[in-house]
Amino acid sequence: MPSANGVKVWRHLACQPLPDCSEGYHALKPRGAKRLLIGMVESTREVNGTCATETRYFIGSIGTDAKTFAQAVRAHWGIENELHWGLDVSFREDDCRVRETCARENLAVLRHIAMTRLKQDPTKLGIKSKRLKAAWSESYLAKLLFQPPKPLTSTASEATNISQP
């Protein structure tokens, strides 16, 4: 399917129930969950005439309906894309020039913690503005660091109960 930016993407999806006799089936299945499924999504992207194919596998407890599985996968990636976009816009993550592996991973963890905490703060400001406010106001920074946050509402990935191994 062509998109507005000239990138063509094709997706092939397959899912099937995980057999009850599979090793570890009962350890994986949450109490009260529907039947476990294993799913696969194969995506092919064409950019400027060059094709790249990626295959991803998922395990979920959302039942075995392919339509439900497709919706859960789209919701999962929507959350991932939203997080990446937010980190890039608010923290300029893509512009980070740190190349040492451990340092990159440590900075990514700190950015995720900061983003989560800033989202949990009820102040009616954007993430960038909250960062600036924390830099300018020691009392606001202390509030972010030391006051317990209000609990987040459940995310779409929790609602769909799908994970990527």
KOLZADREN-663504 format. One record per residue: residue in one letter; x, y negated, z of N, C-alpha, C in turn. Coordinates in Angstrom, 2 decimals. Example, Ala and Ser with C-alpha at 12.3 -4.5 7.8 and 13.67 -1.06 7.14 Angstrom:
2
[atom "A"; [13.19; 5.69; 7.80]; [12.30; 4.50; 7.80]; [13.20; 3.30; 7.80]],
[atom "S"; [12.85; 2.25; 7.08]; [13.67; 1.06; 7.14]; [12.90; -0.03; 7.87]],
END
This chain:
165
[atom "M"; [0.83; 1.18; 0.00]; [0.00; 0.00; 0.00]; [0.88; -1.24; 0.00]],
[atom "P"; [0.76; -2.13; -0.99]; [1.58; -3.34; -1.02]; [1.11; -4.34; 0.03]],
[atom "S"; [2.05; -5.13; 0.53]; [1.70; -6.15; 1.51]; [1.99; -7.53; 0.92]],
[atom "A"; [1.66; -8.56; 1.68]; [1.81; -9.93; 1.21]; [3.27; -10.30; 0.96]],
[atom "N"; [4.21; -9.67; 1.67]; [5.61; -10.03; 1.52]; [6.35; -9.15; 0.50]],
[atom "G"; [5.63; -8.37; -0.30]; [6.23; -7.57; -1.34]; [6.76; -6.23; -0.87]],
[atom "V"; [6.61; -5.90; 0.39]; [7.06; -4.61; 0.91]; [5.91; -3.62; 0.74]],
[atom "K"; [6.22; -2.47; 0.17]; [5.20; -1.42; 0.01]; [5.46; -0.35; 1.07]],
[atom "V"; [4.37; 0.07; 1.74]; [4.49; 1.07; 2.80]; [3.46; 2.16; 2.56]],
[atom "W"; [3.91; 3.41; 2.62]; [3.01; 4.57; 2.56]; [3.20; 5.36; 3.83]],
[atom "R"; [2.08; 5.81; 4.41]; [2.15; 6.62; 5.63]; [1.43; 7.94; 5.41]],
[atom "H"; [2.04; 9.01; 5.87]; [1.42; 10.33; 5.84]; [1.37; 10.79; 7.29]],
[atom "L"; [0.22; 11.26; 7.70]; [-0.01; 11.61; 9.08]; [-0.48; 13.06; 9.16]],
[atom "A"; [0.00; 13.78; 10.15]; [-0.47; 15.14; 10.40]; [-0.47; 15.38; 11.91]],
[atom "C"; [-1.46; 16.11; 12.39]; [-1.49; 16.46; 13.81]; [-2.18; 17.80; 13.96]],
[atom "Q"; [-1.85; 18.48; 15.04]; [-2.49; 19.76; 15.35]; [-2.42; 20.00; 16.84]],
[atom "P"; [-3.35; 20.82; 17.33]; [-3.34; 21.12; 18.77]; [-2.08; 21.87; 19.16]],
[atom "L"; [-1.56; 21.56; 20.32]; [-0.44; 22.30; 20.87]; [-1.02; 23.56; 21.50]],
[atom "P"; [-0.55; 24.75; 21.12]; [-1.12; 25.98; 21.67]; [-1.00; 26.05; 23.19]],
[atom "D"; [-2.05; 26.56; 23.84]; [-2.06; 26.68; 25.30]; [-0.91; 27.53; 25.82]],
[atom "C"; [-0.42; 28.44; 25.00]; [0.63; 29.35; 25.46]; [2.03; 28.77; 25.23]],
[atom "S"; [2.13; 27.53; 24.72]; [3.44; 26.91; 24.50]; [4.17; 26.76; 25.82]],
[atom "E"; [5.49; 26.90; 25.76]; [6.31; 26.73; 26.95]; [6.16; 25.31; 27.48]],
[atom "G"; [5.83; 25.16; 28.72]; [5.70; 23.85; 29.34]; [4.38; 23.14; 29.07]],
[atom "Y"; [3.43; 23.82; 28.43]; [2.16; 23.18; 28.09]; [1.46; 22.61; 29.32]],
[atom "H"; [1.35; 23.40; 30.35]; [0.61; 22.97; 31.55]; [1.36; 21.89; 32.32]],
[atom "A"; [2.70; 21.86; 32.19]; [3.47; 20.80; 32.85]; [3.27; 19.46; 32.11]],
[atom "L"; [3.08; 19.51; 30.79]; [2.90; 18.29; 29.99]; [1.49; 17.72; 30.11]],
[atom "K"; [0.51; 18.59; 30.24]; [-0.88; 18.16; 30.19]; [-1.31; 17.47; 31.48]],
[atom "P"; [-1.69; 16.19; 31.40]; [-2.18; 15.50; 32.60]; [-3.49; 16.12; 33.06]],
[atom "R"; [-3.72; 16.09; 34.36]; [-4.95; 16.65; 34.93]; [-6.15; 15.92; 34.34]],
[atom "G"; [-7.14; 16.65; 33.87]; [-8.36; 16.08; 33.32]; [-8.23; 15.59; 31.89]],
[atom "A"; [-7.05; 15.77; 31.27]; [-6.85; 15.29; 29.90]; [-7.47; 16.25; 28.91]],
[atom "K"; [-7.76; 15.71; 27.73]; [-8.23; 16.57; 26.65]; [-7.07; 17.45; 26.21]],
[atom "R"; [-7.29; 18.22; 25.21]; [-6.28; 19.13; 24.71]; [-5.06; 18.37; 24.18]],
[atom "L"; [-3.87; 18.90; 24.41]; [-2.65; 18.28; 23.91]; [-2.51; 18.45; 22.41]],
[atom "L"; [-1.90; 17.44; 21.77]; [-1.64; 17.57; 20.36]; [-0.21; 17.17; 20.08]],
[atom "I"; [0.31; 17.67; 18.98]; [1.60; 17.23; 18.48]; [1.32; 16.60; 17.13]],
[atom "G"; [1.88; 15.43; 16.91]; [1.60; 14.72; 15.68]; [2.87; 14.24; 15.02]],
[atom "M"; [2.77; 13.98; 13.72]; [3.89; 13.51; 12.94]; [3.41; 12.38; 12.03]],
[atom "V"; [4.21; 11.33; 11.93]; [3.93; 10.25; 11.00]; [5.17; 10.07; 10.13]],
[atom "E"; [4.97; 10.17; 8.84]; [6.07; 9.94; 7.89]; [5.77; 8.65; 7.15]],
[atom "S"; [6.67; 7.68; 7.27]; [6.48; 6.37; 6.65]; [7.54; 6.17; 5.58]],
[atom "T"; [7.12; 5.72; 4.42]; [8.04; 5.38; 3.34]; [7.85; 3.91; 3.03]],
[atom "R"; [8.96; 3.16; 3.07]; [8.94; 1.72; 2.78]; [9.75; 1.46; 1.52]],
[atom "E"; [9.19; 0.65; 0.64]; [9.92; 0.23; -0.55]; [10.13; -1.28; -0.48]],
[atom "V"; [11.41; -1.68; -0.45]; [11.77; -3.09; -0.41]; [12.75; -3.34; -1.54]],
[atom "N"; [12.37; -4.23; -2.45]; [13.22; -4.57; -3.61]; [13.66; -3.33; -4.37]],
[atom "G"; [12.76; -2.37; -4.55]; [13.05; -1.17; -5.32]; [13.79; -0.09; -4.55]],
[atom "T"; [14.17; -0.32; -3.31]; [14.87; 0.67; -2.49]; [13.90; 1.29; -1.50]],
[atom "C"; [13.83; 2.63; -1.52]; [12.91; 3.34; -0.63]; [13.66; 3.92; 0.57]],
[atom "A"; [13.02; 3.88; 1.73]; [13.54; 4.50; 2.95]; [12.40; 5.24; 3.62]],
[atom "T"; [12.66; 6.47; 4.04]; [11.64; 7.29; 4.69]; [12.04; 7.55; 6.13]],
[atom "E"; [11.07; 7.46; 7.03]; [11.29; 7.69; 8.45]; [10.20; 8.62; 8.96]],
[atom "T"; [10.58; 9.61; 9.75]; [9.62; 10.54; 10.34]; [9.67; 10.41; 11.85]],
[atom "R"; [8.48; 10.25; 12.46]; [8.37; 10.13; 13.91]; [7.42; 11.21; 14.41]],
[atom "Y"; [7.72; 11.77; 15.59]; [6.90; 12.81; 16.19]; [6.33; 12.31; 17.51]],
[atom "F"; [5.11; 12.71; 17.82]; [4.43; 12.28; 19.03]; [3.77; 13.46; 19.72]],
[atom "I"; [3.67; 13.36; 21.05]; [2.89; 14.31; 21.85]; [1.85; 13.48; 22.58]],
[atom "G"; [0.61; 13.90; 22.57]; [-0.43; 13.13; 23.24]; [-1.51; 14.01; 23.81]],
[atom "S"; [-2.33; 13.42; 24.67]; [-3.45; 14.15; 25.27]; [-4.75; 13.43; 24.95]],
[atom "I"; [-4.90; 13.02; 23.71]; [-6.06; 12.24; 23.28]; [-7.06; 13.07; 22.51]],
[atom "G"; [-6.91; 14.37; 22.53]; [-7.75; 15.23; 21.71]; [-7.01; 15.55; 20.42]],
[atom "T"; [-7.67; 16.21; 19.50]; [-6.98; 16.66; 18.30]; [-7.53; 16.03; 17.02]],
[atom "D"; [-8.31; 14.98; 17.14]; [-8.88; 14.31; 15.98]; [-7.82; 13.44; 15.31]],
[atom "A"; [-7.62; 13.60; 13.99]; [-6.60; 12.85; 13.25]; [-6.88; 11.35; 13.25]],
[atom "K"; [-8.14; 10.95; 13.18]; [-8.48; 9.53; 13.17]; [-8.09; 8.87; 14.50]],
[atom "T"; [-8.39; 9.54; 15.60]; [-8.02; 9.03; 16.92]; [-6.51; 8.96; 17.06]],
[atom "F"; [-5.82; 9.98; 16.56]; [-4.36; 9.99; 16.61]; [-3.80; 8.81; 15.81]],
[atom "A"; [-4.32; 8.56; 14.63]; [-3.85; 7.45; 13.80]; [-4.06; 6.11; 14.51]],
[atom "Q"; [-5.22; 5.93; 15.14]; [-5.49; 4.69; 15.86]; [-4.53; 4.52; 17.05]],
[atom "A"; [-4.25; 5.62; 17.75]; [-3.34; 5.56; 18.90]; [-1.93; 5.20; 18.46]],
[atom "V"; [-1.48; 5.76; 17.35]; [-0.14; 5.45; 16.84]; [-0.05; 3.99; 16.43]],
[atom "R"; [-1.08; 3.49; 15.74]; [-1.08; 2.08; 15.35]; [-1.07; 1.17; 16.57]],
[atom "A"; [-1.84; 1.52; 17.60]; [-1.87; 0.71; 18.82]; [-0.50; 0.73; 19.51]],
[atom "H"; [0.13; 1.91; 19.54]; [1.46; 2.04; 20.14]; [2.46; 1.13; 19.45]],
[atom "W"; [2.49; 1.17; 18.12]; [3.46; 0.35; 17.39]; [3.08; -1.12; 17.43]],
[atom "G"; [1.82; -1.44; 17.56]; [1.42; -2.85; 17.72]; [2.02; -3.42; 19.00]],
[atom "I"; [2.00; -2.62; 20.06]; [2.59; -3.06; 21.33]; [4.09; -3.21; 21.19]],
[atom "E"; [4.75; -2.23; 20.56]; [6.19; -2.31; 20.36]; [6.57; -3.54; 19.55]],
[atom "N"; [5.83; -3.81; 18.47]; [6.12; -4.97; 17.63]; [5.88; -6.27; 18.37]],
[atom "E"; [4.82; -6.32; 19.17]; [4.52; -7.53; 19.95]; [5.64; -7.80; 20.95]],
[atom "L"; [6.14; -6.76; 21.61]; [7.23; -6.93; 22.57]; [8.47; -7.44; 21.86]],
[atom "H"; [8.83; -6.83; 20.73]; [10.03; -7.25; 20.01]; [9.89; -8.69; 19.53]],
[atom "W"; [8.72; -9.04; 19.00]; [8.49; -10.40; 18.53]; [8.63; -11.38; 19.69]],
[atom "G"; [8.03; -11.05; 20.82]; [8.10; -11.92; 21.99]; [9.53; -12.09; 22.49]],
[atom "L"; [10.30; -11.01; 22.51]; [11.69; -11.10; 22.94]; [12.51; -11.94; 21.96]],
[atom "D"; [12.23; -11.78; 20.68]; [12.99; -12.54; 19.69]; [12.64; -14.03; 19.76]],
[atom "V"; [11.36; -14.35; 19.88]; [10.95; -15.75; 19.93]; [11.37; -16.41; 21.24]],
[atom "S"; [11.14; -15.74; 22.36]; [11.39; -16.35; 23.66]; [12.84; -16.28; 24.10]],
[atom "F"; [13.53; -15.20; 23.74]; [14.90; -14.99; 24.21]; [15.92; -14.98; 23.07]],
[atom "R"; [15.46; -15.18; 21.84]; [16.32; -15.16; 20.64]; [17.19; -13.89; 20.64]],
[atom "E"; [16.53; -12.77; 20.91]; [17.23; -11.50; 21.05]; [17.99; -11.12; 19.78]],
[atom "D"; [17.43; -11.38; 18.61]; [18.10; -11.02; 17.36]; [19.37; -11.84; 17.13]],
[atom "D"; [19.49; -12.99; 17.77]; [20.67; -13.84; 17.60]; [21.79; -13.50; 18.58]],
[atom "C"; [21.56; -12.57; 19.47]; [22.56; -12.21; 20.47]; [23.75; -11.55; 19.77]],
[atom "R"; [24.95; -12.04; 20.05]; [26.15; -11.55; 19.37]; [26.98; -10.60; 20.22]],
[atom "V"; [26.43; -10.17; 21.33]; [27.14; -9.21; 22.19]; [27.22; -7.90; 21.44]],
[atom "R"; [28.41; -7.34; 21.32]; [28.60; -6.11; 20.54]; [28.94; -4.89; 21.38]],
[atom "E"; [29.41; -5.10; 22.59]; [29.76; -3.97; 23.45]; [28.47; -3.25; 23.86]],
[atom "T"; [28.44; -1.94; 23.68]; [27.22; -1.15; 23.88]; [26.62; -1.32; 25.26]],
[atom "C"; [27.43; -1.17; 26.30]; [26.89; -1.28; 27.67]; [26.33; -2.67; 27.93]],
[atom "A"; [27.03; -3.69; 27.48]; [26.57; -5.06; 27.70]; [25.26; -5.31; 26.96]],
[atom "R"; [25.14; -4.82; 25.72]; [23.90; -4.96; 24.95]; [22.73; -4.32; 25.67]],
[atom "E"; [22.93; -3.10; 26.15]; [21.87; -2.38; 26.85]; [21.49; -3.07; 28.15]],
[atom "N"; [22.48; -3.55; 28.89]; [22.20; -4.25; 30.15]; [21.42; -5.53; 29.91]],
[atom "L"; [21.81; -6.30; 28.88]; [21.08; -7.53; 28.56]; [19.66; -7.22; 28.11]],
[atom "A"; [19.48; -6.15; 27.36]; [18.13; -5.77; 26.91]; [17.24; -5.43; 28.11]],
[atom "V"; [17.79; -4.71; 29.08]; [17.02; -4.37; 30.29]; [16.64; -5.64; 31.04]],
[atom "L"; [17.59; -6.56; 31.20]; [17.30; -7.82; 31.91]; [16.25; -8.64; 31.17]],
[atom "R"; [16.32; -8.67; 29.84]; [15.31; -9.41; 29.06]; [13.92; -8.79; 29.24]],
[atom "H"; [13.85; -7.45; 29.23]; [12.56; -6.78; 29.43]; [11.99; -7.09; 30.81]],
[atom "I"; [12.84; -7.05; 31.83]; [12.38; -7.37; 33.18]; [11.88; -8.81; 33.24]],
[atom "A"; [12.67; -9.73; 32.67]; [12.28; -11.15; 32.68]; [10.98; -11.37; 31.92]],
[atom "M"; [10.84; -10.73; 30.76]; [9.63; -10.90; 29.96]; [8.42; -10.38; 30.72]],
[atom "T"; [8.55; -9.22; 31.34]; [7.43; -8.65; 32.11]; [7.05; -9.58; 33.25]],
[atom "R"; [8.05; -10.07; 33.97]; [7.76; -10.94; 35.12]; [7.12; -12.25; 34.67]],
[atom "L"; [7.61; -12.82; 33.57]; [7.04; -14.07; 33.07]; [5.60; -13.86; 32.59]],
[atom "K"; [5.32; -12.72; 31.99]; [3.94; -12.43; 31.54]; [3.01; -12.25; 32.73]],
[atom "Q"; [3.52; -11.71; 33.82]; [2.70; -11.47; 35.01]; [2.38; -12.76; 35.76]],
[atom "D"; [3.18; -13.79; 35.57]; [2.95; -15.05; 36.28]; [1.71; -15.74; 35.73]],
[atom "P"; [0.76; -16.12; 36.61]; [-0.51; -16.70; 36.14]; [-0.42; -18.16; 35.68]],
[atom "T"; [0.76; -18.79; 35.79]; [0.91; -20.18; 35.35]; [0.50; -20.30; 33.88]],
[atom "K"; [-0.28; -21.30; 33.55]; [-0.81; -21.47; 32.20]; [0.22; -22.14; 31.28]],
[atom "L"; [1.32; -21.44; 31.03]; [2.37; -21.91; 30.13]; [2.80; -20.74; 29.25]],
[atom "G"; [3.43; -21.06; 28.13]; [4.01; -20.02; 27.29]; [5.28; -19.47; 27.92]],
[atom "I"; [5.78; -18.37; 27.38]; [6.97; -17.73; 27.94]; [8.17; -18.67; 27.88]],
[atom "K"; [8.37; -19.35; 26.74]; [9.50; -20.27; 26.63]; [9.40; -21.39; 27.68]],
[atom "S"; [8.22; -21.93; 27.86]; [8.01; -23.00; 28.83]; [8.23; -22.51; 30.26]],
[atom "K"; [7.82; -21.28; 30.54]; [8.05; -20.72; 31.87]; [9.54; -20.54; 32.12]],
[atom "R"; [10.30; -20.13; 31.09]; [11.75; -20.01; 31.24]; [12.38; -21.36; 31.56]],
[atom "L"; [11.95; -22.39; 30.83]; [12.48; -23.74; 31.09]; [12.11; -24.21; 32.49]],
[atom "K"; [10.86; -23.96; 32.89]; [10.42; -24.36; 34.23]; [11.25; -23.66; 35.30]],
[atom "A"; [11.55; -22.37; 35.09]; [12.37; -21.62; 36.04]; [13.79; -22.19; 36.10]],
[atom "A"; [14.30; -22.67; 34.98]; [15.64; -23.27; 34.95]; [15.66; -24.61; 35.67]],
[atom "W"; [14.57; -25.36; 35.60]; [14.51; -26.69; 36.18]; [14.03; -26.71; 37.63]],
[atom "S"; [13.27; -25.72; 38.04]; [12.67; -25.74; 39.37]; [13.09; -24.51; 40.17]],
[atom "E"; [13.87; -24.75; 41.20]; [14.31; -23.64; 42.04]; [13.15; -22.97; 42.76]],
[atom "S"; [12.12; -23.74; 43.12]; [10.98; -23.15; 43.82]; [10.19; -22.22; 42.87]],
[atom "Y"; [10.06; -22.62; 41.60]; [9.36; -21.76; 40.63]; [10.20; -20.49; 40.37]],
[atom "L"; [11.51; -20.66; 40.25]; [12.40; -19.52; 40.06]; [12.29; -18.55; 41.24]],
[atom "A"; [12.29; -19.10; 42.45]; [12.16; -18.26; 43.65]; [10.82; -17.53; 43.65]],
[atom "K"; [9.76; -18.22; 43.22]; [8.44; -17.58; 43.14]; [8.50; -16.38; 42.19]],
[atom "L"; [9.13; -16.57; 41.02]; [9.23; -15.48; 40.04]; [10.06; -14.32; 40.57]],
[atom "L"; [11.13; -14.63; 41.27]; [12.05; -13.59; 41.72]; [11.60; -12.86; 42.98]],
[atom "F"; [10.94; -13.58; 43.90]; [10.72; -12.99; 45.22]; [9.27; -12.75; 45.61]],
[atom "Q"; [8.32; -13.37; 44.95]; [6.92; -13.10; 45.28]; [6.45; -11.89; 44.49]],
[atom "P"; [5.70; -11.00; 45.11]; [5.22; -9.84; 44.36]; [4.27; -10.29; 43.25]],
[atom "P"; [4.43; -9.71; 42.07]; [3.56; -10.09; 40.96]; [2.17; -9.50; 41.10]],
[atom "K"; [1.22; -10.12; 40.43]; [-0.11; -9.54; 40.36]; [-0.04; -8.38; 39.38]],
[atom "P"; [-0.76; -7.30; 39.64]; [-0.68; -6.13; 38.75]; [-1.18; -6.46; 37.36]],
[atom "L"; [-0.50; -5.87; 36.36]; [-0.91; -6.02; 34.97]; [-2.11; -5.15; 34.69]],
[atom "T"; [-2.92; -5.55; 33.71]; [-4.01; -4.68; 33.26]; [-3.39; -3.58; 32.42]],
[atom "S"; [-4.11; -2.49; 32.21]; [-3.55; -1.37; 31.45]; [-3.33; -1.79; 30.01]],
[atom "T"; [-2.25; -1.24; 29.42]; [-1.93; -1.52; 28.03]; [-2.59; -0.51; 27.13]],
[atom "A"; [-2.57; -0.78; 25.84]; [-3.20; 0.13; 24.88]; [-2.52; 1.49; 24.87]],
[atom "S"; [-1.18; 1.53; 25.09]; [-0.51; 2.82; 25.07]; [-0.92; 3.67; 26.26]],
[atom "E"; [-1.20; 3.02; 27.42]; [-1.69; 3.79; 28.57]; [-3.09; 4.28; 28.29]],
[atom "A"; [-3.90; 3.44; 27.62]; [-5.27; 3.82; 27.34]; [-5.33; 4.97; 26.35]],
[atom "T"; [-4.41; 5.00; 25.40]; [-4.42; 6.07; 24.40]; [-3.66; 7.28; 24.87]],
[atom "N"; [-2.82; 7.13; 25.92]; [-2.07; 8.23; 26.51]; [-1.26; 8.99; 25.47]],
[atom "I"; [-0.43; 8.24; 24.74]; [0.42; 8.86; 23.73]; [1.86; 8.47; 24.01]],
[atom "S"; [2.76; 9.40; 23.82]; [4.18; 9.09; 24.05]; [4.99; 9.62; 22.89]],
[atom "Q"; [6.15; 9.01; 22.72]; [7.05; 9.45; 21.67]; [8.24; 10.12; 22.34]],
[atom "P"; [8.49; 11.40; 22.01]; [9.61; 12.11; 22.67]; [10.94; 11.56; 22.23]],
END
